[in-house]
Amino acid sequence: AVGKDKLLLALADSLKDAVGIFTLECSSISLQLLQVCINAPESSPLRQPKFVKWLHRYLVVPSFLYYRFFVFPFIVWYSAAFESQDWLEQIEKAFVPGSAFVLYAIFNLMIAFIFGLNLVFFRRLLFHPHLQDVFRQAREEQ
């Protein structure tokens, strides 16, 4: 029974890692779709200002917020920071004393750095010059 429990815990940890990667990929796909629409030829229906504005407001921004500011910190970081104590104890026993703390600190600093980058990316997503031009065109068409 103990072996099954450890296997299930390892599977759950792997699944959370996969969820983290999957969510970042989903966010990237919506960003790439927006980029395709912005860079489409002038005559393309994808370049229509109303469509780009709708895509930005109702798909890209909400998915960016959900995936990068909810799923990533609250599921992936929580899993690694609080549910990996056994793994850190094993590292501590295998290497020198204090190595688990160093690894834990490095991981948390990396997550904080990624979160900070996501804040910068979110600001750029909201105020990108190409999007401002598209939004201006959408207002002129109304």
Secondary structure, 3 states (H helix, E strand, C coil): CHHHHHHHHHHHHHHHHHHHHHHHHHHHHHHHHHHHHHCCCCCCHHHCHHHHHHHHHHHHHHHHHHHHHHHHHHHHHHHHHHCCHHHHHHHHHHCCCCHHHHHHHHHHHHHHHHHHHHHHHHHHHHHCHHHHHHHHHHHHHC
